[in-house]
């Protein structure tokens, strides 16, 4: 069974073998009772018993993993598939409908179930507890973007009237009363009221950010959660802050299991993408597949590592390769530092192997 999900309709495709023509039916979006009935009807159509095992799949997307958990509770063997890993027709124009997508999913599902594991990439589904732990830092990222939006809007509104504001600090309402145009006139009442309301929204967002910071600090001091213990352990490495360690652990190292460093680098999206065909041989840069938030945070952590861990093997490698290069090449080199750094973090947490030459500040 394959599911093509949308808000209004779920298209359900079913078959029993590659030789059997697939059947498609529509179920109202989110109607799990209707999906249960459709599974039962499909078994009857194919002459199967109710005890027959069902293997299903759907593409990862906005619906998340609740459908996967429901299917498993119904005894269905389900796979959540990375949409970017599904091969598509490379013609300039190709037909695309939900029906064709369901048939493609069914075809790949049968190949995958028959043992062709590389036909696509299956998403590792986190537990409800692990998924919930990611909302803390993701909310902080959202609030930071909102804060930047409010600050930029205030500055742009003032710039429209020829007033350049470098920083927003102190009693902003009082500052608005003192602001003057080039001819000495004060701000008009409507723009002043709008700026005051915009500043109130900015203050509320900043208070929310401070609240999250207090909650994070309290958790690091008192929580007995194993993931929090990993965050504390990472912060013992000089140059690794609480925020970066928190994101890396909650997003990746706190619940994912990796068999080797290549799997880890591929998940973060920091592996190379060569283009080598015939006489053409060039590197296209990192593939950027996987977790974009962790990749961004790791780049920031890599710059801190190079600054605060000058004696580490990772920093020495960076200085040998890119120390005398320009800014552009140093930015390229820092990606290599980030890849080595996440592998060092993984070995430090899972195998208790300290990074070579790193300065570790043990907690007292």
C-alpha positions in Angstrom: 0.0 0.0 0.0 1.2 3.5 -0.8 -0.3 6.8 0.4 -0.2 10.1 -1.4 -1.1 12.7 1.2 -2.8 16.0 0.9 -5.1 18.2 3.0 -8.4 17.1 1.4 -7.7 13.7 0.0 -5.4 10.7 0.7 -4.9 8.6 -2.5 -4.4 5.0 -1.5 -2.8 2.6 -3.9 -2.8 -1.1 -3.3 -1.4 -4.2 -5.0 -0.2 -7.7 -4.1 2.6 -8.2 -6.7 4.4 -6.5 -9.6 2.3 -8.5 -12.0 -1.0 -7.4 -10.4 -2.5 -4.1 -11.6 -2.6 -1.6 -8.8 -5.9 -0.2 -7.5 -6.3 3.4 -6.3 -9.0 4.8 -4.0 -9.5 8.1 -2.3 -9.9 8.6 1.4 -10.8 11.9 3.1 -7.6 13.5 4.4 -7.0 12.6 8.1 -9.7 10.0 8.1 -7.9 7.0 9.7 -11.2 5.1 10.1 -11.8 5.4 6.3 -8.2 4.2 5.7 -8.8 1.2 7.9 -11.9 0.3 6.0 -10.1 0.8 2.7 -7.3 -1.7 3.8 -10.0 -4.2 4.7 -11.8 -3.7 1.3 -8.5 -4.1 -0.5 -7.8 -7.4 1.2 -11.3 -8.7 0.1 -10.7 -7.5 -3.5 -7.5 -9.4 -3.7 -8.9 -12.5 -2.0 -6.8 -12.2 1.1 -7.6 -12.9 4.8 -7.8 -10.2 7.4 -4.6 -11.5 9.0 -2.6 -10.8 5.8 0.4 -8.5 6.6 0.3 -5.1 5.0 3.5 -3.1 4.0 3.0 0.6 3.3 4.9 3.8 2.6 4.4 7.5 2.3 6.6 10.5 1.7 7.9 12.5 4.6 6.3 16.0 4.8 4.1 18.3 6.7 2.0 15.4 8.2 5.1 14.3 10.2 5.1 10.9 11.8 1.7 10.5 13.4 0.4 8.5 10.5 3.4 6.2 10.7 2.7 5.6 14.4 -1.0 5.0 13.7 -0.2 2.5 11.0 2.2 0.6 13.2 -0.4 0.5 15.9 -2.7 -1.2 13.3 0.0 -3.8 12.6 1.1 -2.3 9.3 4.8 -2.4 8.4 5.4 1.2 7.3 8.3 3.2 5.8 8.5 6.9 5.7 10.4 7.9 2.6 12.6 10.9 1.9 10.9 12.5 -1.2 14.3 13.8 -2.5 15.6 10.3 -2.8 13.0 9.1 -5.2 14.2 8.8 -8.8 12.1 10.8 -11.3 11.9 11.1 -15.1 14.5 13.6 -16.3 12.6 14.8 -19.3 12.1 18.6 -19.5 8.3 18.0 -19.3 6.9 15.0 -17.5 3.4 14.1 -16.4 2.8 14.4 -12.6 -0.4 13.5 -10.9 -1.2 11.9 -7.5 -2.2 8.7 -9.3 1.2 8.5 -11.0 3.0 9.3 -7.8 1.2 6.5 -6.0 2.1 4.0 -8.7 5.7 5.1 -8.4 5.7 4.7 -4.7 4.1 1.2 -5.0 6.8 0.1 -7.6 9.6 1.3 -5.4 8.0 -0.2 -2.3 8.0 -3.7 -3.9 11.6 -3.3 -4.9 12.6 -2.1 -1.4 10.7 -5.0 0.3 12.3 -7.5 -2.1 15.7 -6.4 -0.8 16.8 -3.4 -3.0 17.5 -1.2 -0.1 19.1 1.6 -2.1 16.0 2.3 -4.2 15.3 5.2 -1.8 16.2 6.6 1.6 13.9 5.6 4.5 13.6 8.2 7.3 14.4 7.1 10.8 11.3 8.0 12.9 12.0 9.5 16.3 10.0 8.6 19.4 7.4 11.0 20.6 9.7 12.0 23.4 12.7 12.6 21.1 10.5 14.5 18.7 9.1 16.7 21.4 12.6 17.6 22.7 13.4 19.3 19.4 10.7 22.0 19.8 12.6 23.9 22.5 15.5 25.1 20.3 13.4 25.3 17.2 11.1 27.7 18.9 14.1 29.8 19.8 15.2 29.9 16.2 11.8 31.1 15.2 11.8 33.8 17.8 15.2 35.0 16.7 13.9 35.5 13.2 10.8 37.3 14.5 13.1 39.6 16.6 15.2 40.4 13.5 12.0 41.2 11.6 10.7 43.6 14.2 14.1 45.4 14.6 14.5 45.8 10.8 10.9 47.1 10.5 11.5 49.7 13.1 14.7 50.9 11.5 13.1 50.9 8.0 10.1 53.0 9.2 12.4 55.5 10.7 14.6 55.6 7.6 11.6 56.5 5.6 11.6 59.8 7.5 15.3 60.4 7.3 16.2 59.1 10.8 19.0 56.5 11.1 18.8 54.4 14.2 21.9 52.3 14.9 20.7 50.4 17.9 17.4 50.0 19.8 18.1 50.3 23.5 17.0 52.1 26.6 13.6 53.9 26.8 12.5 53.7 23.2 9.2 55.6 23.8 11.2 58.5 25.2 13.6 58.4 22.2 10.7 58.6 19.8 9.5 61.7 21.5 12.9 63.3 21.1 13.4 62.3 17.4 13.2 65.1 14.9 13.1 65.5 11.1 15.9 67.4 9.4 13.6 70.5 9.6 13.2 70.1 13.4 9.6 68.8 13.4 8.7 65.8 15.5 7.4 62.5 14.2 3.7 62.5 13.1 1.4 60.8 15.5 0.4 57.7 13.4 4.0 56.6 12.6 4.9 57.2 16.2 2.1 55.0 17.5 2.9 52.3 14.9 6.6 52.3 16.1 5.5 52.0 19.7 3.3 49.0 18.9 6.1 47.4 16.9 8.5 47.9 19.9 6.0 46.3 22.2 5.9 43.2 20.0 9.7 43.3 19.9 9.8 43.4 23.8 7.4 40.4 24.0 9.6 38.3 21.6 12.7 39.2 23.6 11.0 38.2 26.9 10.1 34.8 25.3 13.8 34.3 24.3 14.9 35.1 27.8 12.3 32.7 29.2 13.7 29.9 27.0 17.2 30.7 28.1 16.2 30.4 31.8 14.5 27.1 31.1 17.5 25.8 29.3 19.8 26.8 32.2 17.5 25.2 34.7 17.5 21.9 32.8 21.3 21.9 32.5 21.6 22.3 36.2 19.0 19.9 37.5 17.8 17.5 34.8 18.8 13.8 35.0 17.8 13.2 31.4 20.5 11.3 29.5 20.4 13.7 26.6 21.0 16.7 29.0 24.0 14.8 30.3 25.4 14.6 26.8 24.9 18.4 26.4 26.8 18.9 29.7 29.6 16.6 28.4 29.9 18.5 25.2 30.1 21.9 26.9 33.3 20.6 28.7 35.1 21.1 25.4 36.4 24.6 25.3 34.7 26.7 22.6 31.5 24.6 22.6 28.6 26.6 24.0 25.3 25.5 25.6 23.2 26.5 22.6 25.2 24.6 20.0 25.6 21.6 22.1 21.9 21.5 22.8 21.0 21.6 19.1 23.5 19.0 18.1 22.4 16.6 20.9 18.6 17.0 20.6 18.6 16.9 16.8 21.2 14.2 16.1 23.4 12.7 18.8 20.8 12.3 21.5 18.8 9.7 19.7 20.2 8.7 16.3 22.4 5.6 15.9 25.1 5.7 13.3 27.3 2.8 12.3 30.2 4.9 11.0 31.4 8.4 10.4 30.2 8.4 6.8 26.6 7.9 7.8 26.9 10.8 10.2 28.4 13.1 7.7 25.8 12.2 5.1 22.9 12.8 7.5 24.2 16.3 8.3 24.6 17.0 4.6 28.4 17.8 4.8 29.6 15.2 2.2 30.9 16.1 -1.2 29.0 15.7 -4.5 31.5 14.9 -7.3 30.6 15.2 -10.9 33.0 12.7 -12.7 32.0 11.5 -16.1 34.3 11.1 -19.1 36.7 14.0 -19.2 34.6 16.0 -16.7 35.8 15.9 -13.2 34.7 18.6 -10.8 33.5 18.9 -7.2 30.0 20.5 -6.8 30.3 21.2 -3.1 28.5 19.7 -0.2 25.2 18.0 -0.9 23.3 19.9 1.8 21.0 17.0 2.3 19.7 16.4 5.8 19.3 18.6 8.7 19.8 22.3 7.7 19.6 23.6 11.2 22.3 21.4 12.5 24.5 22.2 9.5 24.1 25.9 10.2 24.9 25.6 13.9 27.9 23.4 13.2 29.4 26.0 10.9 29.2 28.5 13.7 30.6 26.0 16.2 33.5 25.3 13.8 34.6 28.9 13.8 34.5 28.9 17.6 36.5 25.7 17.6 39.3 27.1 15.4 39.5 30.1 17.7 39.3 28.5 21.2 41.0 25.1 20.4 44.3 26.2 18.7 46.2 23.0 19.8 43.6 20.5 18.5 44.3 18.3 15.5 41.3 19.7 13.7 42.5 23.3 14.0 46.0 22.4 13.0 44.6 20.7 9.9 42.6 23.8 9.1 45.6 26.1 9.5 47.8 23.9 7.4 45.3 23.8 4.5 43.7 27.2 4.7 45.6 29.3 7.2 47.3 31.5 4.5 44.3 31.5 2.1 41.8 34.2 1.5 38.4 34.6 3.0 36.6 32.5 0.4 38.9 29.5 0.8 38.7 29.8 4.6 34.9 29.6 4.4 35.3 26.5 2.2 37.8 25.1 4.7 35.5 25.7 7.7 33.0 23.2 6.2 35.7 20.5 6.5 36.2 21.6 10.1 32.5 21.2 10.8 32.5 17.7 9.3 35.4 16.6 11.4 33.9 18.3 14.4 30.6 16.5 14.4 32.5 13.2 14.0 34.7 14.2 17.0 31.6 15.0 19.0 30.0 11.7 18.1 33.1 9.7 19.2 33.4 11.8 22.3 29.8 11.0 23.4 29.4 7.5 22.2 32.9 6.0 22.5 34.4 8.5 25.1 37.2 9.3 22.7 38.5 12.8 23.4 39.4 14.9 20.3 43.1 14.9 19.7 44.8 18.0 21.3 41.5 19.4 22.6 41.3 21.5 25.7 38.7 19.9 28.0 37.5 21.7 31.1 36.2 19.1 33.5 33.1 20.1 35.5 33.7 20.7 39.3 
